[in-house]
Amino acid sequence: MNEKLEKKFADCRREFPHTENTVYFNSASYGPFSITVKKAIEDNINLRLAADIDDTLYAFTVAEELRSDYAALVGADKQDIGLGLNTSFGLNVMAFGLPLPRGSEILVSDIEFPAIIYTWRAAAERFGYELKFVPAKDMSFDIETFKKAITGKTKVLAVSYVQFFNGYKNDLATLSQICRENDILLVVDGIQGMGTEPVDVRQLGLDVFTSGCQKWMLAPQGCGFFYLDPELRRKIQPPFMSWLGVDWQMNFTSLFKFDNPCFDSTRKFELGYYVVLNLAGMKAAVRYFQHLGIENIQRHNHRLIDRLAEYIKSNRRYKITSSMTPLHRSSIFTFTCDNYKELHQEIVKRKIILALREGSLRVSVHFFNNDDDIDKLLEVLDDFSKR
Ligand SMILES: Cc1ncc(COP(=O)(O)O)c(C=O)c1O
């Protein structure tokens, strides 16, 4: 990384007050707030406290900007992006809005995060689909097994971009090609890759890409966005409808109009007034990704992870449990050891925050982390292994 870029990362780190006394490796659970996010939320609270102007339309302006911001980050058109409350929102629009024939098969991984499973299971029960689990191989979604599971009735593959517990990044390009060859819609839960692993929804030919912004996107819980392929969008019937799903041309002075047209955009699936404080937080947080660039963030995070991985490989007490191949690695790195729960307690005692998932310690590395953070973790690991 060149000096100018390094300075940008260091400057951004300074906006995260926690970095002064905590090492935070837990963005895969919930991203920390920056002072910029805090200020944006506070500014809106102050505006409402003063209540000396009519700011009813403020949220609409921010929402409009955010659709463009997220569109640019994932290679979409603005009209193909909607704002939701979380990852599940986009999954639900698709699962409950797209009419599929009874008996359609929905394929999911048997080691998938529950958001996909519960949403599609409920849709399957309601509409008479069959939810079919594709067995994982070596704790990851296996393309050959997936191909074998496809039948003439398979209509949807719903899969995570990055697996939550070991950071395995699915090969969306290959999955998309197989889906297209078999007339299968590809629905991607993007939350564990969004903001750290580049994605281009159009180039990849994804049908749905949905992501909460509460983790790697560093916004409050209760924020998200979703992309719908425009051709697919026209086939989806809104599973819930709001008066703000139709186009008022921003004129809210004569409201007895009951024949306004629905937006011809993904916005039609949004639901009523926005969670305005969260939009303020999202807007402040999205600027980091525009400023640093997701490819640079990925490079930064992977370099820090490489240092950690090198140490783990050199110490026989520890074992890496995530994939390190360029195609499948992500900003989530996992490893384990015999007494991993005890090790976790020791790490937390030293003010290093990371999660335990499925028998491993999960280290989520983000742009505000630096070499000092890695050094501190390595020190605990080294001390612990000598006990
Ligand atoms: C892969 C994945 N999907 C979804 C979620 C959360 O879903 P939602 O944003 O709908 O709460 C998580 C973590 O909380 C996750 O790891």
The ligand as a Gaussian input file, in Angstrom:
#p B3LYP/6-31G(d) Opt

LIG

0 1
 C      -24.735000     -14.697000       6.931000
 C      -25.634000     -13.870000       7.794000
 N      -26.851000     -13.511000       7.342000
 C      -27.669000     -12.755000       8.053000
 C      -27.339000     -12.310000       9.322000
 C      -28.261000     -11.430000      10.070000
 O      -29.486000     -11.265000       9.404000
 P      -30.312000      -9.919000       9.584000
 O      -29.434000      -8.806000       9.044000
 O      -31.524000     -10.131000       8.759000
 O      -30.615000      -9.770000      11.023000
 C      -26.083000     -12.699000       9.856000
 C      -25.646000     -12.331000      11.216000
 O      -26.295000     -11.846000      12.107000
 C      -25.226000     -13.479000       9.059000
 O      -24.033000     -13.833000       9.531000

